Amino acid sequence: MATVRSIAPERLILVRSIWANPDSLNDILAAGLNNNGEGLLIPVPQDWLASDRLTEQVRSLNQTINLGRETVRQSGSSCDLWLSNLPNFGNHPQQNLIVQLFDIGCILLANLCRHLAQFSLL
């Protein structure tokens, strides 16, 4: 699970077939949750769906998962710093806007550089 999380830190991971050994839930949470205590989809065991105690069991599972999430959040309370790989535009008045538009995919760097070069802004 930790290998999958390291490859895809921002993705949701559906955790299946974990109920053969329910004692491993805390290990799965520690290995699979991201630093924000998120990123896992954990279905309830199928045999619970026919149980008369479904509400109690799900509530207990939810509490256990939330405790595990809080532990992960406290131990990994930092985030990676993202640095732009855009060229330095100097003191261009629209630099922040350009970076934000690039980040969300609204502009392509090659087109931006070509257009800025036309106006001698680079």
PyMOL commands that set and color helices and strands:
alter all, ss='L'
color gray80, all
select helices_A, chain A and resi 2-7+22-32+46-50+54-75+95-103+109-118
alter helices_A, ss='H'
color red, helices_A
select strands_A, chain A and resi 13-14+40-41
alter strands_A, ss='S'
color yellow, strands_A
deselect
rebuild
show_as cartoon
